[in-house]
Amino acid sequence: MGLSFVSEPVSVSTPATSANLGPGFDALGLALTLYDDLTATVTGSGFTVEIEGQGAGELPTDETHLVVRSMLATFDELGERPPGLAVRCVNRIPQARGLGSSSAAIVGGVQLARGLVKNGLTLLDDADALRIAARIEGHPDNVAPCLLGGFTIAWTEGTGARAVTLAPAAGVRPTVFVPDERGYTATARAALPPQVPHADGAFNAGRAALLTHALTSDPSLLFPATEDRLHQGYRGPGMPGTASLVAALRSVGVAAVVSGAGPTVLALTEVPADFHPGSHWRGEVLGVDDAGACVKGGMVEHAERGPVAAGRTS
């Protein structure tokens, strides 16, 4: 028997995310209170995308759009595609700035597809959703917090991506500094060496462990916990403005890091009121999203999610 598609629109708000958080390269991530709002409806034929906000006039408006591609990959996992889809995206997450815009599109597509199928959230639970999203994105560090919310630790096993999500301590209030120019993950990764000194690996292992404690229990330790030797130094020459801003913030005691692959800068402790990043940077104080990308509408009476992919710790 085939799938049963719902006729009502389904919506999802997908949070921006920041990955790495300094020493947690390709493993740690944080969901932020900045959202793309996506809505999808099953139609009789064709695939159309309407875009408002970030990416309007640039991103494709057909089945090659990342949201639609992610929906179709999820429908394939479920065993059947609908005849057509109409998708609307209201995008607020800056594109190619290190705030997880592609992960938001991927997770949004996965969640919309689950919501458009009767019992879709049961047929594919959150562990399945994370596995699909990470396979599309190529790594789980951004898709995990986008899907699950909060502070996440993600890894990959033989069966695919897994993650745990933890609740950040009260008082962790991120500030992002978003530049005018864009950056691209592939370029940032190309700057990384194939090998690093053993001492640097050991340094980062200790700092990543400390960061987990600092974010969840003792924010006073966030400054030393955000030190990194694995990736930010190598990427600095390719984005000198970002490296300079991180250094300037840290010089006044702010726990600042490159957000993801950059060029956005993330501060995890309070920024002095008299600190001025420069005219090319837009600063915004955000909260930590603790819900992740929850489905609304269709066969779902309220925002809900299945079991966390690996476990939740508060």
Order of alpha helices (4+ residues) and beta strands (2+ residues): beta-beta-beta-alpha-beta-alpha-alpha-alpha-alpha-beta-beta-beta-alpha-alpha-alpha-alpha-alpha-beta-beta-beta-beta-beta-beta
